[in-house]
Amino acid sequence: MQKKLKLWDATMLVMGSMIGSGIFIVSSDMMRNLGSGYWLIVVWVITGIMTVAAAISYGELSAMFPKAGGQYTYITEIFGKMTGFLYGWGLFAVIQTGTIAAVAMAFGKFTAYLIPALNDSAPIFQSGTFRITWVQILAIVVILLLTFINTRGVKNGKLLQNLFTTSKILALLGIILFGFLLIKDSNWTQNMSFGWSGFQNFGREVGNDLVSTGWQPISGVTLLGGIAAAMVGSVFSSVAWENVTFVSGEIENPKKNVVKSMVLGTIVVMVLYMLVNFVYLNALDRDGIAFADKNRPAVAASEVIFGNLGTVIMAVLVMISTFGCINGLVLAGARVFQTMAKDGLFFRSATENNRFDVPEKSLWMQGIWACVLALSGQYGDLLDMISFVIVLFYMITVFGVIYLRIKKPEIVRPYKTWLYPLTPVLYLIIGTAFCVLLIWFKPQYTWPGFLLILLGLPVYWFINRRKIS
């Protein structure tokens, strides 16, 4: 593959893939689980530590295996083809394609703020609870458009990624700046007055709105469960940085630039996320965050900052953010499926590059399945189920750093994990606590996703039936 991506391009891919729609939405559910500005900040700090620690740990593997496929390649090299396939299976079935579908739907929904006719029009088709809307059609059009653009070469995808990522970072910085300069009546003191006391309030549906049913104090193990439940949102908003490892084969000097882009990109994004939540805590009271209209605290805060124009400003910002995020996910994901195909674990035609030196068939396979998920309307439920599995695969990969240090100390390591073994161990401790608490308090977020991944086992055995016999 041609080395067409520089350090700046790789960093933009990291940041652009991370910043989608999550940061504009998830803080509402997080506040309902935590009920305190202190704990909201703590959860984002924990998530930031986890994310950067994982990126630092992945750096060692990216320097050892500087080729396309990234995390799939690391898992396969360390733990064998079956484990690598299960990761790739999950990536194609839900993780990558489901995220593309979810972010594309967020693009469609925020576009409907500017074009109300999209929301107000009758469904194109409806049968029982299943329906096809114009928002879904718009989401599919965006997925297909960005897939097509990326089939025209890495350069096109790179330019689009750099443009939209730079735009949304500047826009976020603007929101952060004005979120403190233009607020006359700050809610910061009130939100922080709850101190280290935790509260939960899941609310109830009244029409199309979620309203408060009263805050209930929580402490001890129950508070830990609230933290784990809140982290589902913050973790979902902070994944996809590893997408840059998928395109290692197209990055200049990947042994150095992949780890630099991951560490720099994750640090900058997590700082931005923290500052955005400071804006929420400054502009809105506790109920304003927890029960923002349609779980969109960013829109509520923007209306306080900019008045009636705030809705339009935030809708445009989210459209820019989600468009760039989809592009990064589309660009990177197809490289994994191409690498799997070369290993005999995916459709053989996915191995081929077109005349623009990109895996066109792999891109279209990914794009079409993402469209199916968007059309089904099940992407949200699937992503809720798979969040637990995403963290498990992160943990498996981070553990691989320690495993290789013990089993194969002689391997040349162009880059070594900073503060080893503290960094990977810290991630594994936090990740384990998160997973255990989710299993305990929110089993609906755990076992369905785990079963979905295990469904890949018969597929793997079917693919390898001749080799086994």
NUKELUM-627923 format. One line per field, with one value per residue (C-alpha): x, z, y; residue number from 1; residue in one letter. Coordinates in steps of 0.5 Angstrom, whole numbers. Layout:
// residues N
east <- (X, ...)
up <- (Z, ...)
north <- (Y, ...)
nr <- (NUM, ...)
rest <- (a, ...)
//
This chain:
// residues 469
east <- (0, 2, 4, 0, -2, 3, 3, -2, -7, -7, -8, -14, -17, -16, -20, -25, -27, -28, -32, -38, -45, -44, -41, -47, -52, -49, -48, -56, -56, -50, -53, -59, -55, -50, -54, -48, -43, -37, -39, -40, -33, -30, -33, -30, -23, -24, -26, -20, -15, -17, -17, -10, -7, -10, -7, 0, -1, -3, 3, 8, 4, 3, 11, 12, 6, 6, 1, -6, -11, -9, -12, -15, -7, -5, -10, -9, -1, -1, -7, -8, -13, -20, -19, -17, -23, -28, -26, -26, -33, -36, -33, -36, -43, -44, -38, -36, -42, -47, -43, -43, -51, -52, -47, -51, -58, -55, -53, -60, -64, -60, -61, -68, -67, -66, -71, -77, -81, -76, -79, -86, -87, -90, -86, -85, -86, -89, -91, -93, -87, -82, -82, -78, -77, -74, -69, -66, -66, -62, -57, -56, -55, -49, -46, -46, -44, -38, -37, -36, -32, -27, -27, -24, -17, -14, -13, -20, -22, -16, -18, -25, -23, -18, -23, -29, -24, -21, -28, -31, -25, -25, -33, -32, -27, -32, -38, -33, -31, -37, -40, -37, -36, -44, -47, -50, -53, -48, -51, -44, -44, -51, -49, -42, -46, -48, -41, -39, -47, -49, -56, -60, -66, -68, -75, -81, -84, -89, -91, -85, -81, -77, -79, -76, -79, -75, -68, -66, -59, -54, -48, -43, -44, -50, -46, -41, -46, -49, -41, -41, -48, -46, -39, -43, -44, -37, -34, -38, -36, -29, -28, -26, -19, -16, -19, -12, -8, -13, -9, -2, 0, -2, 2, 9, 14, 8, 13, 13, 7, 1, 3, 4, -3, -6, -3, -4, -11, -14, -11, -14, -20, -21, -19, -25, -30, -28, -29, -35, -38, -36, -40, -46, -45, -44, -50, -55, -58, -58, -65, -63, -58, -61, -68, -66, -70, -69, -63, -59, -56, -51, -57, -60, -54, -53, -60, -58, -51, -54, -61, -66, -60, -57, -61, -59, -51, -51, -55, -50, -44, -47, -48, -40, -38, -42, -40, -33, -34, -37, -32, -26, -30, -31, -24, -21, -26, -25, -18, -19, -24, -19, -13, -18, -20, -12, -12, -18, -23, -27, -30, -24, -26, -25, -17, -17, -15, -18, -14, -14, -10, -16, -20, -27, -30, -29, -31, -38, -39, -38, -42, -48, -49, -48, -54, -58, -57, -59, -66, -67, -67, -64, -57, -58, -60, -54, -49, -52, -50, -44, -40, -38, -35, -31, -28, -27, -23, -19, -17, -15, -11, -7, -6, -3, 3, 4, 4, 9, 14, 14, 13, 17, 22, 27, 22, 25, 20, 22, 17, 16, 10, 11, 11, 10, 8, 4, 0, -3, -4, -8, -12, -14, -16, -21, -23, -24, -28, -32, -34, -36, -40, -44, -45, -48, -52, -53, -53, -57, -51, -47, -49, -53, -47, -42, -47, -47, -39, -40, -44, -38, -35, -39, -38, -30, -31, -35, -29, -24, -27, -23, -17, -19, -21)
up <- (0, -1, 5, 3, 11, 15, 22, 22, 18, 23, 28, 25, 24, 31, 33, 28, 29, 36, 36, 33, 37, 43, 47, 45, 48, 53, 59, 60, 62, 66, 70, 71, 74, 78, 80, 82, 78, 82, 80, 72, 72, 76, 71, 65, 68, 69, 62, 60, 64, 61, 54, 54, 58, 52, 47, 50, 51, 44, 41, 43, 39, 33, 33, 33, 28, 23, 18, 16, 20, 27, 33, 29, 27, 34, 37, 31, 32, 40, 41, 34, 28, 32, 37, 32, 27, 33, 34, 26, 26, 32, 28, 22, 25, 30, 32, 26, 22, 28, 30, 22, 22, 29, 27, 21, 24, 29, 23, 20, 26, 27, 20, 22, 26, 20, 16, 20, 14, 15, 22, 20, 14, 14, 14, 7, 10, 16, 18, 26, 30, 24, 19, 14, 15, 11, 16, 15, 8, 9, 14, 8, 3, 7, 8, 1, -1, 4, 2, -6, -4, 0, -6, -10, -7, 0, -2, -2, 4, 8, 5, 8, 14, 16, 13, 18, 24, 24, 23, 29, 34, 32, 33, 40, 42, 40, 44, 50, 50, 49, 54, 60, 57, 55, 61, 66, 71, 72, 75, 77, 84, 85, 81, 85, 92, 92, 93, 93, 95, 89, 86, 81, 77, 71, 70, 67, 60, 59, 52, 48, 54, 60, 66, 73, 78, 84, 86, 90, 94, 93, 96, 97, 92, 89, 87, 84, 80, 78, 76, 71, 68, 67, 64, 58, 55, 56, 54, 48, 46, 47, 43, 35, 36, 35, 28, 26, 27, 22, 16, 19, 12, 9, 14, 13, 19, 22, 28, 30, 27, 29, 37, 37, 33, 38, 44, 42, 39, 45, 50, 46, 45, 52, 55, 50, 52, 60, 58, 54, 60, 64, 60, 61, 69, 68, 63, 66, 73, 74, 72, 65, 64, 66, 63, 57, 51, 47, 51, 48, 53, 48, 45, 51, 53, 46, 47, 54, 51, 44, 45, 40, 35, 39, 36, 29, 31, 35, 29, 24, 29, 30, 23, 21, 27, 25, 18, 19, 24, 19, 14, 19, 21, 13, 11, 17, 18, 11, 12, 17, 13, 7, 12, 14, 7, 6, 12, 9, 14, 10, 3, -2, -6, -1, -2, -8, -9, -15, -19, -14, -9, -4, -2, -6, -5, 2, 3, -1, 4, 10, 7, 5, 12, 15, 11, 13, 20, 19, 16, 21, 27, 31, 31, 38, 42, 38, 40, 48, 48, 45, 49, 54, 49, 46, 53, 53, 47, 49, 55, 51, 47, 53, 56, 50, 51, 58, 55, 50, 54, 58, 53, 47, 51, 45, 40, 38, 40, 37, 42, 49, 53, 58, 65, 64, 67, 71, 64, 62, 69, 71, 64, 66, 73, 71, 65, 70, 75, 69, 67, 73, 75, 69, 69, 76, 76, 68, 65, 59, 57, 58, 56, 49, 46, 49, 46, 39, 39, 40, 34, 30, 33, 28, 23, 24, 24, 18, 14, 17, 16, 10, 14, 20, 17)
north <- (0, 7, 11, 17, 19, 24, 25, 30, 26, 20, 25, 28, 21, 19, 25, 25, 18, 19, 26, 24, 25, 22, 28, 32, 27, 22, 27, 27, 19, 20, 25, 21, 16, 20, 27, 31, 35, 32, 25, 27, 30, 24, 19, 23, 23, 16, 15, 19, 16, 9, 12, 15, 9, 4, 9, 9, 1, 0, 4, -2, -6, -1, -1, -8, -10, -4, -6, -6, -9, -6, -9, -15, -16, -15, -20, -25, -25, -25, -30, -34, -33, -35, -30, -25, -27, -26, -19, -18, -21, -17, -11, -12, -15, -9, -5, -1, -2, -1, 6, 8, 7, 10, 16, 17, 17, 22, 26, 25, 27, 34, 35, 35, 41, 45, 42, 40, 37, 31, 30, 32, 27, 21, 14, 12, 5, 2, -5, -5, -2, -3, 3, 7, 15, 20, 21, 14, 15, 21, 17, 12, 17, 20, 13, 11, 18, 17, 10, 12, 18, 13, 9, 14, 14, 15, 23, 24, 21, 24, 31, 31, 28, 34, 39, 36, 35, 42, 45, 41, 42, 50, 50, 46, 51, 56, 53, 52, 59, 63, 58, 61, 68, 69, 66, 71, 66, 60, 54, 51, 52, 49, 43, 42, 43, 36, 34, 27, 25, 21, 21, 17, 19, 15, 19, 17, 18, 23, 24, 24, 27, 24, 28, 27, 23, 25, 24, 18, 19, 13, 11, 5, -1, 2, 9, 4, 1, 8, 10, 4, 5, 12, 10, 6, 13, 16, 10, 10, 17, 15, 9, 9, 12, 5, 6, 9, 3, 0, 4, 3, 0, 7, 12, 15, 12, 8, 5, 12, 16, 11, 12, 19, 20, 16, 19, 26, 25, 22, 27, 33, 30, 28, 35, 38, 33, 35, 42, 41, 38, 44, 48, 44, 45, 52, 53, 48, 46, 39, 37, 41, 37, 30, 32, 36, 35, 29, 27, 33, 37, 41, 44, 46, 49, 52, 55, 59, 61, 64, 64, 62, 62, 56, 50, 52, 53, 46, 43, 45, 43, 36, 35, 37, 33, 27, 27, 27, 22, 17, 19, 17, 10, 8, 10, 6, 0, -3, -4, -9, -13, -13, -16, -21, -23, -24, -29, -33, -30, -26, -26, -27, -21, -16, -17, -13, -6, -2, 3, 8, 3, 2, -4, -2, -8, -8, -1, -3, -9, -5, 1, -4, -7, -1, 1, -5, -4, 4, 1, -4, 1, -4, -1, 3, -3, -7, -2, -2, -9, -9, -3, -9, -13, -7, -6, -13, -13, -7, -11, -17, -13, -9, -15, -17, -12, -16, -23, -21, -18, -25, -30, -26, -21, -22, -19, -12, -6, 0, 4, 1, 3, 9, 7, 0, -4, 1, 4, -3, -5, 1, 0, -7, -6, 0, -4, -10, -6, -3, -10, -13, -8, -8, -15, -14, -8, -8, -15, -13, -9, -15, -22, -21, -17, -23, -28, -24, -25, -32, -33, -32, -39, -43, -38, -39, -47, -47, -42, -47, -54, -56, -54, -57, -64)
nr <- (1, 2, 3, 4, 5, 6, 7, 8, 9, 10, 11, 12, 13, 14, 15, 16, 17, 18, 19, 20, 21, 22, 23, 24, 25, 26, 27, 28, 29, 30, 31, 32, 33, 34, 35, 36, 37, 38, 39, 40, 41, 42, 43, 44, 45, 46, 47, 48, 49, 50, 51, 52, 53, 54, 55, 56, 57, 58, 59, 60, 61, 62, 63, 64, 65, 66, 67, 68, 69, 70, 71, 72, 73, 74, 75, 76, 77, 78, 79, 80, 81, 82, 83, 84, 85, 86, 87, 88, 89, 90, 91, 92, 93, 94, 95, 96, 97, 98, 99, 100, 101, 102, 103, 104, 105, 106, 107, 108, 109, 110, 111, 112, 113, 114, 115, 116, 117, 118, 119, 120, 121, 122, 123, 124, 125, 126, 127, 128, 129, 130, 131, 132, 133, 134, 135, 136, 137, 138, 139, 140, 141, 142, 143, 144, 145, 146, 147, 148, 149, 150, 151, 152, 153, 154, 155, 156, 157, 158, 159, 160, 161, 162, 163, 164, 165, 166, 167, 168, 169, 170, 171, 172, 173, 174, 175, 176, 177, 178, 179, 180, 181, 182, 183, 184, 185, 186, 187, 188, 189, 190, 191, 192, 193, 194, 195, 196, 197, 198, 199, 200, 201, 202, 203, 204, 205, 206, 207, 208, 209, 210, 211, 212, 213, 214, 215, 216, 217, 218, 219, 220, 221, 222, 223, 224, 225, 226, 227, 228, 229, 230, 231, 232, 233, 234, 235, 236, 237, 238, 239, 240, 241, 242, 243, 244, 245, 246, 247, 248, 249, 250, 251, 252, 253, 254, 255, 256, 257, 258, 259, 260, 261, 262, 263, 264, 265, 266, 267, 268, 269, 270, 271, 272, 273, 274, 275, 276, 277, 278, 279, 280, 281, 282, 283, 284, 285, 286, 287, 288, 289, 290, 291, 292, 293, 294, 295, 296, 297, 298, 299, 300, 301, 302, 303, 304, 305, 306, 307, 308, 309, 310, 311, 312, 313, 314, 315, 316, 317, 318, 319, 320, 321, 322, 323, 324, 325, 326, 327, 328, 329, 330, 331, 332, 333, 334, 335, 336, 337, 338, 339, 340, 341, 342, 343, 344, 345, 346, 347, 348, 349, 350, 351, 352, 353, 354, 355, 356, 357, 358, 359, 360, 361, 362, 363, 364, 365, 366, 367, 368, 369, 370, 371, 372, 373, 374, 375, 376, 377, 378, 379, 380, 381, 382, 383, 384, 385, 386, 387, 388, 389, 390, 391, 392, 393, 394, 395, 396, 397, 398, 399, 400, 401, 402, 403, 404, 405, 406, 407, 408, 409, 410, 411, 412, 413, 414, 415, 416, 417, 418, 419, 420, 421, 422, 423, 424, 425, 426, 427, 428, 429, 430, 431, 432, 433, 434, 435, 436, 437, 438, 439, 440, 441, 442, 443, 444, 445, 446, 447, 448, 449, 450, 451, 452, 453, 454, 455, 456, 457, 458, 459, 460, 461, 462, 463, 464, 465, 466, 467, 468, 469)
rest <- (m, q, k, k, l, k, l, w, d, a, t, m, l, v, m, g, s, m, i, g, s, g, i, f, i, v, s, s, d, m, m, r, n, l, g, s, g, y, w, l, i, v, v, w, v, i, t, g, i, m, t, v, a, a, a, i, s, y, g, e, l, s, a, m, f, p, k, a, g, g, q, y, t, y, i, t, e, i, f, g, k, m, t, g, f, l, y, g, w, g, l, f, a, v, i, q, t, g, t, i, a, a, v, a, m, a, f, g, k, f, t, a, y, l, i, p, a, l, n, d, s, a, p, i, f, q, s, g, t, f, r, i, t, w, v, q, i, l, a, i, v, v, i, l, l, l, t, f, i, n, t, r, g, v, k, n, g, k, l, l, q, n, l, f, t, t, s, k, i, l, a, l, l, g, i, i, l, f, g, f, l, l, i, k, d, s, n, w, t, q, n, m, s, f, g, w, s, g, f, q, n, f, g, r, e, v, g, n, d, l, v, s, t, g, w, q, p, i, s, g, v, t, l, l, g, g, i, a, a, a, m, v, g, s, v, f, s, s, v, a, w, e, n, v, t, f, v, s, g, e, i, e, n, p, k, k, n, v, v, k, s, m, v, l, g, t, i, v, v, m, v, l, y, m, l, v, n, f, v, y, l, n, a, l, d, r, d, g, i, a, f, a, d, k, n, r, p, a, v, a, a, s, e, v, i, f, g, n, l, g, t, v, i, m, a, v, l, v, m, i, s, t, f, g, c, i, n, g, l, v, l, a, g, a, r, v, f, q, t, m, a, k, d, g, l, f, f, r, s, a, t, e, n, n, r, f, d, v, p, e, k, s, l, w, m, q, g, i, w, a, c, v, l, a, l, s, g, q, y, g, d, l, l, d, m, i, s, f, v, i, v, l, f, y, m, i, t, v, f, g, v, i, y, l, r, i, k, k, p, e, i, v, r, p, y, k, t, w, l, y, p, l, t, p, v, l, y, l, i, i, g, t, a, f, c, v, l, l, i, w, f, k, p, q, y, t, w, p, g, f, l, l, i, l, l, g, l, p, v, y, w, f, i, n, r, r, k, i, s)
//
